[in-house]
Amino acid sequence: MRSEVQVVFGPGEEVHLAVDAAEVLSFDVARQWLDEQFVKHGCEPMRGSGKVLIADKILGVAAAVGPAALRDPAFGLDFARAASGALSKALVKVDVGRLSVSF
């Protein structure tokens, strides 16, 4: 079984990532990876309260690194493993332009 992560940056600009279900990170490890990337790439909280949801971290990291980084085989795989693991979903759609994550 495979997990898929689709990241949409705009019309005609999409990145499709796939990962074997056995490679998906556990929730804790996925959250830690997203936390590290969120800080590393200087992402800012999207909410006035300062609260950062897991979906916000996924969106923030995707927006910060852009499509080129997600197309990098190593980084793209890590992102897909973390997004799938953090949300516990086999299919994740990240729409950067609309600031939405659906599954």
Backbone as CSV, one residue per row, in Angstrom:
resi,resn,N_x,N_y,N_z,CA_x,CA_y,CA_z,C_x,C_y,C_z
1,MET,0.853,-1.177,0.000,0.000,0.000,0.000,0.894,1.235,0.000
2,ARG,0.427,2.277,-0.664,1.199,3.503,-0.776,0.413,4.674,-0.216
3,SER,1.163,5.640,0.267,0.576,6.909,0.682,0.962,7.939,-0.368
4,GLU,0.073,8.880,-0.618,0.334,9.908,-1.621,0.122,11.283,-1.012
5,VAL,1.008,12.196,-1.382,0.899,13.593,-0.974,0.962,14.429,-2.244
6,GLN,-0.058,15.239,-2.445,-0.118,16.130,-3.605,0.007,17.557,-3.081
7,VAL,0.976,18.294,-3.607,1.175,19.682,-3.190,0.903,20.576,-4.388
8,VAL,-0.076,21.474,-4.257,-0.475,22.382,-5.332,0.021,23.782,-4.979
9,PHE,0.824,24.351,-5.879,1.332,25.709,-5.675,0.544,26.730,-6.478
10,GLY,-0.118,26.303,-7.503,-0.903,27.183,-8.358,-1.325,26.399,-9.587
11,PRO,-2.012,27.063,-10.508,-2.451,26.370,-11.726,-1.260,25.774,-12.486
12,GLY,-1.324,24.487,-12.707,-0.275,23.804,-13.460,1.013,23.567,-12.690
13,GLU,1.054,23.921,-11.430,2.273,23.742,-10.627,1.944,22.844,-9.447
14,GLU,2.100,21.542,-9.681,1.803,20.540,-8.659,2.979,19.589,-8.510
15,VAL,3.130,19.076,-7.318,4.141,18.061,-7.044,3.416,16.869,-6.424
16,HIS,3.617,15.705,-7.015,3.007,14.480,-6.510,4.103,13.632,-5.873
17,LEU,3.876,13.258,-4.640,4.845,12.468,-3.890,4.187,11.171,-3.442
18,ALA,4.929,10.093,-3.524,4.401,8.798,-3.081,5.423,8.141,-2.167
19,VAL,4.908,7.428,-1.190,5.768,6.730,-0.231,5.085,5.417,0.151
20,ASP,5.893,4.382,0.313,5.350,3.104,0.779,4.820,3.276,2.192
21,ALA,3.703,2.664,2.472,3.086,2.798,3.800,4.043,2.377,4.914
22,ALA,4.908,1.421,4.638,5.852,0.962,5.656,6.902,2.019,5.992
23,GLU,7.087,3.003,5.096,8.082,4.058,5.313,7.519,5.304,5.974
24,VAL,6.203,5.378,6.134,5.576,6.548,6.751,6.057,6.668,8.190
25,LEU,6.392,7.880,8.591,6.896,8.119,9.938,5.791,7.980,10.982
26,SER,6.170,7.601,12.177,5.210,7.580,13.280,4.782,9.020,13.577
27,PHE,3.683,9.171,14.275,3.165,10.512,14.564,4.212,11.381,15.254
28,ASP,4.844,10.863,16.292,5.817,11.657,17.054,7.029,12.055,16.220
29,VAL,7.544,11.133,15.449,8.714,11.421,14.613,8.331,12.394,13.499
30,ALA,7.150,12.208,12.915,6.679,13.114,11.865,6.510,14.529,12.406
31,ARG,5.912,14.644,13.574,5.713,15.964,14.184,7.052,16.627,14.478
32,GLN,8.006,15.860,14.970,9.330,16.407,15.266,10.006,16.907,13.983
33,TRP,9.916,16.121,12.903,10.522,16.524,11.639,9.888,17.819,11.137
34,LEU,8.563,17.894,11.193,7.869,19.111,10.750,8.241,20.305,11.624
35,ASP,8.340,20.106,12.935,8.759,21.181,13.837,10.130,21.715,13.440
36,GLU,11.063,20.806,13.216,12.434,21.202,12.855,12.455,21.969,11.532
37,GLN,11.713,21.485,10.556,11.690,22.152,9.252,10.984,23.508,9.326
38,PHE,9.949,23.597,10.136,9.211,24.848,10.309,10.155,25.932,10.839
39,VAL,10.962,25.581,11.818,11.926,26.531,12.404,13.073,26.792,11.431
40,LYS,13.618,25.747,10.851,14.764,25.866,9.940,14.478,26.812,8.780
41,HIS,13.262,26.769,8.263,12.914,27.572,7.096,12.241,28.903,7.452
42,GLY,12.247,29.238,8.725,11.742,30.543,9.159,10.257,30.746,8.958
43,CYS,9.491,29.698,9.061,8.034,29.792,8.886,7.424,30.556,10.055
44,GLU,6.356,31.269,9.772,5.656,32.063,10.777,4.280,31.464,11.060
45,PRO,3.792,31.583,12.305,2.427,31.115,12.605,1.416,31.838,11.722
46,MET,0.408,31.107,11.268,-0.606,31.668,10.383,-1.779,32.269,11.155
47,ARG,-1.865,31.976,12.417,-2.997,32.422,13.232,-2.553,33.521,14.187
48,GLY,-3.431,34.463,14.406,-3.138,35.567,15.314,-2.854,35.126,16.727
49,SER,-3.393,33.981,17.112,-3.184,33.467,18.463,-1.773,32.914,18.650
50,GLY,-1.084,32.678,17.537,0.245,32.096,17.610,0.238,30.576,17.653
51,LYS,-0.945,29.987,17.749,-1.062,28.528,17.774,-0.741,27.980,16.383
52,VAL,0.065,26.932,16.333,0.462,26.339,15.060,-0.035,24.895,15.013
53,LEU,-0.981,24.635,14.150,-1.518,23.293,13.972,-0.591,22.476,13.070
54,ILE,-0.735,21.180,13.092,0.082,20.330,12.229,-0.141,20.702,10.764
55,ALA,-1.377,20.934,10.387,-1.663,21.334,9.007,-0.944,22.632,8.657
56,ASP,-0.870,23.566,9.606,-0.156,24.821,9.378,1.332,24.564,9.144
57,LYS,1.889,23.613,9.862,3.314,23.287,9.691,3.554,22.682,8.310
58,ILE,2.665,21.798,7.894,2.793,21.196,6.569,2.699,22.274,5.491
59,LEU,1.718,23.151,5.598,1.570,24.260,4.649,2.776,25.189,4.674
60,GLY,3.211,25.551,5.866,4.323,26.481,6.004,5.605,25.943,5.401
61,VAL,5.896,24.685,5.668,7.114,24.078,5.125,7.018,23.987,3.605
62,ALA,5.883,23.540,3.087,5.720,23.429,1.631,5.897,24.800,0.967
63,ALA,5.283,25.831,1.539,5.397,27.177,0.967,6.827,27.695,1.046
64,ALA,7.498,27.423,2.153,8.852,27.941,2.345,9.870,27.285,1.415
65,VAL,9.741,25.994,1.203,10.754,25.297,0.397,10.445,25.347,-1.087
66,GLY,9.169,25.441,-1.445,8.785,25.530,-2.846,8.834,24.214,-3.592
67,PRO,8.371,24.258,-4.851,8.278,23.024,-5.633,9.628,22.378,-5.947
68,ALA,10.672,23.169,-6.133,11.977,22.593,-6.472,12.486,21.680,-5.363
69,ALA,12.369,22.096,-4.125,12.831,21.272,-3.006,11.987,20.014,-2.868
70,LEU,10.686,20.136,-3.106,9.818,18.965,-2.989,10.074,17.959,-4.105
71,ARG,10.591,18.442,-5.231,10.942,17.518,-6.321,12.278,16.821,-6.077
72,ASP,13.059,17.323,-5.129,14.300,16.648,-4.750,13.910,15.305,-4.138
73,PRO,14.452,14.200,-4.656,14.010,12.882,-4.175,14.131,12.691,-2.664
74,ALA,15.222,13.119,-2.067,15.415,12.895,-0.624,14.469,13.769,0.197
75,PHE,14.425,15.074,-0.099,13.573,15.962,0.688,12.094,15.650,0.440
76,GLY,11.735,15.408,-0.812,10.345,15.090,-1.135,9.858,13.846,-0.402
77,LEU,10.716,12.832,-0.336,10.357,11.609,0.385,10.170,11.896,1.872
78,ASP,11.091,12.659,2.452,10.963,13.003,3.877,9.679,13.788,4.145
79,PHE,9.371,14.735,3.268,8.153,15.537,3.427,6.917,14.646,3.354
80,ALA,6.875,13.761,2.366,5.725,12.865,2.210,5.591,11.923,3.403
81,ARG,6.703,11.392,3.877,6.681,10.510,5.038,6.154,11.233,6.274
82,ALA,6.572,12.484,6.442,6.149,13.266,7.610,4.697,13.706,7.498
83,ALA,4.291,14.200,6.338,2.903,14.663,6.172,1.922,13.517,6.364
84,SER,2.207,12.373,5.758,1.328,11.201,5.904,1.299,10.711,7.346
85,GLY,2.449,10.682,7.986,2.522,10.203,9.362,1.879,11.141,10.361
86,ALA,2.075,12.433,10.174,1.515,13.413,11.112,-0.008,13.446,11.048
87,LEU,-0.550,13.218,9.856,-2.009,13.255,9.697,-2.641,11.871,9.742
88,SER,-1.829,10.830,9.718,-2.320,9.448,9.692,-3.293,9.209,8.546
89,LYS,-2.927,9.728,7.380,-3.776,9.587,6.192,-2.945,9.076,5.027
90,ALA,-3.569,8.247,4.179,-2.881,7.696,3.015,-2.901,8.653,1.827
91,LEU,-3.819,9.603,1.817,-3.912,10.579,0.729,-4.039,11.965,1.342
92,VAL,-3.084,12.833,1.028,-3.059,14.190,1.571,-2.914,15.166,0.412
93,LYS,-3.748,16.195,0.391,-3.633,17.254,-0.612,-3.333,18.563,0.111
94,VAL,-2.215,19.180,-0.269,-1.777,20.439,0.315,-1.914,21.498,-0.764
95,ASP,-2.793,22.471,-0.556,-2.975,23.561,-1.516,-2.385,24.822,-0.904
96,VAL,-1.165,25.147,-1.317,-0.439,26.270,-0.738,-1.149,27.591,-1.013
97,GLY,-1.640,27.783,-2.229,-2.310,29.030,-2.593,-3.583,29.280,-1.817
98,ARG,-4.306,28.238,-1.514,-5.570,28.360,-0.780,-5.398,28.123,0.713
99,LEU,-4.176,27.872,1.128,-3.878,27.610,2.544,-4.775,26.516,3.116
100,SER,-4.829,25.394,2.397,-5.671,24.299,2.876,-4.952,22.968,2.773
101,VAL,-5.311,22.094,3.703,-4.842,20.713,3.699,-6.071,19.842,3.802
102,SER,-6.217,18.921,2.854,-7.362,18.018,2.895,-6.882,16.589,2.729
103,PHE,-7.732,15.654,3.121,-7.377,14.235,3.036,-8.631,13.422,2.897
